[in-house]
């Protein structure tokens, strides 16, 4: 709050495509997709049209004893994208809620199967899964969790893989050691597939995910794939997990953020028949999964999500993303030779690099200075990253490179 008083928020009044406009008419390229939610640009006619059509038909009805076509269609389409392996869908409102639901479903399903001792969870060092109490318990980012630490359950924190360190074998060995010791008490392990976002776009290979899946199967531990940030095409495939090419899907897969293209709040928890059946009971209500949100399965949000899936299915969005990712890689390639920077890296439509000597309050200074270069961007610590909408052509890629480099020159020269 004190920083906002010194550096006032940017008053945005309009969005069009990749651009946001303030009340003075100045424009800013939304390089972080408004915190990773926007896929196809602001005020996208297709998404807006789907929402308007649904608004005139059915804005919302409770998903308790009722159902509606947009929710059913969305669940079936997402399940089909897993080949039916994740055949059940639970609707929620935001990413942290999806994490809470997966943690509760994991524990409760084990208890219903007579294994109530499986009540512990495993997360990765520097991982981020949200800021509600359960989600914070499996989050290892001190600035978010430390104030609430006395309220949190104790999760096991295991070293995370990091392509910059080449430590995937070590990370898997550490995970094996823990699971071998505590698998009888561990309900689930949660991971951000391929990219740890809030950690600073820390990347790992699909091999690590295959290793996790093998370990979880061997030791009977649920695997939760938190694709809230990395799903919906960000990494080059619709689900990041697809790149693991593993014989099994995760036991839970979580989506939010981009699933509505940056229009409305929605999250989903996809899970297996085995988990679903653990809650099935003809008599005892308490064995059911008693969790709900007032706006669960909101019809407007589901209509937007179905329009997002239309884009992937009817317009071959993934192929377009691959071409756009190549343009970003080409434009930013000169930064690999910049002595001020390290670890230029990319996975799909996510590009990042680290600043070696950022100076104090680097992220804040960079964010503020970038506005003068028509750029809305928010570094994480000393990591500058881009996760733009899927609207990159050669001109946009070059604009982003020049704006980022100009901002770097300005901020680092003042730091010196």
N, C-alpha and C positions, 0 to 999 in steps of 0.2 A: 504493500500500500504506500509506503514511504517512497519507493522508487517510482511508482506511478505518478506521484505528485511532482517529482522532478522531471520525469519523462512521460508525458501524458499519452494515454492510449490513442491510437490512430482512428479518427471517426470515419468509418466506411459507410457510404450511402448506397453504393451500387456495385454489382459484379457482372462482368460479361466475359465469357471465355476464361482465359487464364488471368484476366486483369481485375483488380479491385480499384474503385474510385473513391476518393475522399470528398468531403463537402466543398472543397475548393476546386474540384475537378481534376486534381492530380491523380495519376494512375500508378499502380504497383503490381508487378508480376507476382502471383501467389506461388512462390517457389516451394512452399511446404504444404501446398494443398489444404490450407487452413487446418493445420494439425492432422494431415494425412487422410482427410475424409473425402476430398473432392477428386473425382476421377475424370470427368469429362468437361470440366469448366463450369463457371458460375452461370446460372440462368440457362442451363441447357434446355432447349426446346422439347426434346424427347422426354426427359425426366419431368419437366414442368407439366407437359401435356398429360402424362400418366397420372400425376397427382391431381390435376384439375378434373380429369374425367372421374377419378375415384371420389373426389370431394362431392361431386354432384350425385353420387350413387349411395355411398356408405362411408362416411369419414371414420367411424369407429363403432365397434360393438364388443362387449366383454367376451374374452375367449374362455369363459367358464360356462360350460353347458351350451355354448354357441360356437359356430365356426363360420368361415367365409372363404370365398374362392381365392382372393389374393394370398392369404396365409397358406392354404392347402397347396396352391400351385407353387409358391416359393419353396416350401419344405420339400415337395416332390422333386423340383428341379435341382435343388442343392444336393439332395440324396443321390440323384442320378449322376451328378458330377463325381461322386465317390464310388460309382458302380454299385450303389445300394449297400455298401459296407457300413455307412453311417445312415441308417434308415429312419432315424427318429430325430425330431427337431423340437427344441424348447425355445420359446420366444421371450426376449427381455428387451430392455430399453437402452442399454449402454454397455461398454466393454467391461467395466468393473462388475456389473451385475452378471454378465455371462461367466466371468471367473468365479464369482460366488456360487452360481448355480452348479458349475462343473465340480467344484470342491465338495459341495453338499451332496450332489448326486453320487460322486465317487464313494464318499464315506458311507452314505445311507445305503447304497446298493450292496457294499460289502457287509454292512450290518444285517441287512435283510437276508443275506446268504449265510448268516451265522458266523461272520468273521468281524465282529464289532471291534476287535483289537486293532484292526487296520484303520488307524485314525491319524496318522502322521503324513506330512507332505514334504516333497522335495522340490526345491527351486534352484536356479543357477545364480552364481555370483553376478551381481550388477543387473539382474533381470528386473523387469518392470511388468506388473500385471494389473495396476489400478490402485485406487486410493480409498476404497471402502475397507472395512476392518479385515475381512477374510482375504481380500486381494492384497492388502498391505502385508499380510503375514507371509505371503510368498513373493514379496517384492524386496529387492536388496538395493534400494537407492536411498541412502541415508537421509537426504533432505526431505523426502516424503514420509519416511516411516519413523524416524527417531522420536518425534514428539509423541507418537502414539504407541511406542514400543511396549509400555506396560499393559496395554490392552490386547496385545496380539498373541496368538498361539505361536509356539516355537516350531518353525520349519527347519529342515535340514538344508543348508546352503552348500552347494558343490561347485567347484571351479568350473567356469564356463569356457567353451572353446572360443578362440580368437585367432582369426586368420593372420593377424599381425604378429602373433607369437608362435604360430605353428605348434600349438599345444593340444590338438584334438585327441591324440592317443592318450595323453596324460589325463585329459578331462574325462574320457570314457573309462579309464582305469580307476579314477577316483569315484566315479559313479558306481562301477561294479563293486568296489570295496564297500561302499555304503549299503547298496542293495543286498549284498551277501550277508551283511550284519543285521539289517533292520527290516528286511522285506516282509516279515510276519506282521510288523506294525505299520508299514507304509501303505497308504491307500493309493496315492497318485504322485506322479512327477509332472511338473508343468514346464513348458519350454516355448520360447518364441522361435519358430522355425526359420533358419537361415540368417536372420538379422535381429540382434537385440537393439531395439530402437532407442529407448531412453538412456541406454548405456553409452550412446554415441555411435550408433549405426555399426555396432560390432558384428562382424560377419563370420559365418562358418560354412563348411561344405555340407552337401547332402549326405556324405559318408557318415558324419556325426549323427544325423537323424536316424539313419539305418541302424547304427550301433545302439542308439537309445531304444529303438523299437525292439531289437533283439533282447536287450537287457530286461526291458519291462515284461516281455513275454516270458522270458526265462524265470523271472522272480515273481511273477503274478502281481504286477503293479500297474495301475492304470496310467496311461500316457495322455496328457492333455496338451494339445497343440493350440497355443494362443496365437491365432492368425488375425487378431483384431487389427493390427497395423499392417501386416505383410500379406494378407489375403487380397482377393479381387484383382489379381494381375500385377501387383506391385513388383514381384520378384521375377516375372517372366512366365509364370504359369498361373492359372486362376487361383489354386491353392498352392502355397509354398511347399506343402508336404508332397505334392506330386513329384517334385524333383528328387525326392529320396528314393523313388522307385522301389519302395519296400514291399514285401509280400503282404503286410498288414497295414491298415490305416491306424491312426491314433484311436484311442477309445473315446476321446472327446475332441472336437474341433470347434473353435470359437471364432465367430465373425462379428464385426461391427464396423465402425468408421466408414469405409468405402462402400459397404453393401447397399447404401441408399444414394451413393454418388454425392454425398455432402449436402443432402437436402433435409432429412428428418432422422431423429434418433431411433435406432433399432439395433438389437444384437440377437444372435442366435447361438445355441449350443447344439451341435450335431453329435449324436452318439449311437451306440450299437444296439442290436437286438438283445445282447446279453445284459446290458445295463437296463434296458427297458423292462425286460422280463423280471428282473430282480424286484421291481416295484409292483408287479401284477399280483393282485389279491382280490378274491371275490367277496371277502368279508371284512377284513381289517383295514379301515381307512388310514390308520397311522402308518401302514406300510407304503402308502402312496407318497409321491413327492409333492408335499404341500408347500409350494412356493409360487407366488404370483406377483404380478405387477398390474396396476389398474389399466395401463395401456399396452399390456401384453398383446402381441400380434396386431398392433394398430394397422388398420386397413390402408391408410394413406402411406405409411412407411413401407408396408409390404408391396403396394403398387409401385412405389419408387424402386424397390429392390428388384422386382420383376422386370422393370424397364432397364435396370442395370444389366441383368442377365440377358435380356434381349440384345443388348449391344455386343456382348461377348459372343452370343450364339449366332446372330444374324449378320454382324458386320466384321467378324474376325478381328476383334479388338486385340487379341494376343499377338497376332502377326504384326499389327500396327505398332504395338508396344515394342516389339523386338527392333523394328526399324527406328523408332524414336530413341530407344536406349543406345543404339549404335551412333546416332547423331550426337547424343550427349557425350558418349565416350570420346568421340572424335574431337568435339569442341573443347573438352576439358583436358585432353591429353597433354598439352604444354605444362600443366601444373605438376606433372610427374617430375619435371626438371627444375622445379622451383625449390631452391635450397631452404626456404622458410617453412616448407610444408613436408609432410610425411604421409605415407600410407594412403595414397589415392586409390580408392576402391569403388566397386560398383557391383550391384546385383539387380538386374532388371532395370527398373525405373528409379532406383535409389542409388545416388552417387554421393560419396563423402570423402573428406580428407581431414587430416589433423594439422593444426598449427603448432609449430615447435615451441615458440616463445610468445605466447599470446598476450601476456601482460594482464593486469587486473581487470576484472569485469569485461573480459573479451566478448562474451556472447552478447551482452547488453550493448557494448559499443558498436559491435558489428551490425547488430539488428538496427540500431539507430542510424548509423552512417549509410546503410544500404538504402534507406528510404530516399535519399537524395539521388540514388541511381535507379529509381523506379523499381525497387526490389523489396518484397516482403519475405524475409528470411529470418530464421531463429536458430542460431547455432546451439549445440548442446556442449557446454563447457568449451573446450578448445577444438571441438569437431564442427566443421562446417559441412552441412549436408543439403542436398536438393532431393525433394520428392514431389515433383511438379505434377499438375494434371496431365492427362494423356493427350496433349495438344502441341507436342514438340515437332516443329519442322526445322529446317536448317537455319532459318533466320532466328527463330526463338532460341535454339541451342547456342548460337553465337552471341545473341543478346545476353543470355544468362552468364556465359563465360566472361564476357567483357564487364558486366556489372559486378560479378563476384570478384574478379581480379582488381577492378578499380576500388572496390570497397576494401579489399585486403590491403592494397597499397596505402590507402588513406589511414586505415586503422592501425596498421603495423608501423607506419612512419611516425604517427603521433605517439605510439607506445615507446618507440625508441627515443 
